[in-house]
Amino acid sequence: MHATIYHNPRCSKSRQTLQLLKDQGLEVNVIEYLKTPPSIEELDDILQKLAIEPRQLMRNKETEYLTNNLEDKSLDKLALLTAMVKHPILIERPIVIANDKAVIGRPPEAVLTILK
């Protein structure tokens, strides 16, 4: 089985999730999203797989969230996706995709739900 993880190696939860995937014997495609941010289209696909809205994928305590006025409720989906592409630190982590499903690995064991 194959999985993709949007990974931040500086994040302990992301490291734990990656190790959990490896322990499951999966072939893992690791995307360090801070270096290689997903496109608007990729983010939109991830949101659809997660069945959530953009703000639910955003880290709203990051400086970039506040300085870019992203709490403004009048901002549409495209504006929020654009902000995440421009400032990938805003994207919650880690995100794992497997079996055409996605989950945020918080806690890391949450990824087990999409591996079955």
N, C-alpha and C positions, 0 to 999 in steps of 0.2 A: 504494500500500500504506500501511497505517496501523500505527503502533506506539504503545505507551504506555510511558513511562519513569517509574519512581519515582526521583526525582532530588533530590540535595542539591547546590545550586549552589556550596557551599563545598568540595566534594570534586573534586579534579582528575580522578579516574577517571570520575566522573559527568559532568563537563563534557566530557571527551573522548568518552565514549560518546554523549552527546547530539549532539555535533558529527558523529560518525560516522554516526548515524542521519540527520541532515539532509543530509550529503554523499551518502547513498544515495538521496536524493530522497523520503524518506518524510514523510508527514504525521504529526507527533509530538504526542501528548497528553502534556504534561508535568505530572506530579503531584509537587509539592514535599511529600514525605511527612512532613517534620518539622512543616509547617504544617497539612497535611491527612492525618493517618495513615489507612492502610487499616483497614477494619473487621475483626473476627475472621473473618467469612465471606470477605472479600476475601483476607486472609492465607492462609486455608485453601486457597482456590482457587489462589493463587500457589504454595503448597507442593506442591499436587498437580501443577501444571504443571511445576514444577522437579524433582519426584520426590525430595524431600528431607524430612527431619524438621525441626521447628521450631528446634532448637538449631543446625542447620547454616545457618540464615538469621540467626542472632544474632551480634552483635559482642560476644564474651565478654570483651573487655578494657575495655569501657566501665564506668565507675563504677556505673551503674545495674544492670548485670549482677551485680556483686559485692555492692552494698549491698542488693539485693533477694533475695540468696541463690538466684539462678537456676541456679547450678551444682548445686543439690540434685536428684539423680537421681530422687527420688520425685515431682517435679512432673510433672503430666500435660500433655498437649498444650494443653488449654484454658487452663491456668495460664500456660503459656509464650506463647500467642497473646495472652492478656489483657495480659501484661507488655509485649509489643511494641506493642500499641495504646496503652497508657498511657505508654510510654517509647519513642517511635518511633526515637530515636537508636540503639536496639538492633538495628534492622533493617539488614542488610547492604545495600550499595548499589553501583552502581545496579542496579535490576531492570528488565528490558525484557520486554514482552509483545508478541508479534506472531504472526500465523498460529496463534492458539490454543496457542502455546507460550511458555515463559518461560526466561530465562537471566539469570544475574548477570553484569554487564559487567566482570568482572575476569579477564583483561584486557579492555579495551573491544572488541577484535576478536572476542571470544566471541559478541557479538550477531549477527555475520554468519551463524552456524550456524542461526539460526531465521528468517532472512529469505529462505531459498530455498524 
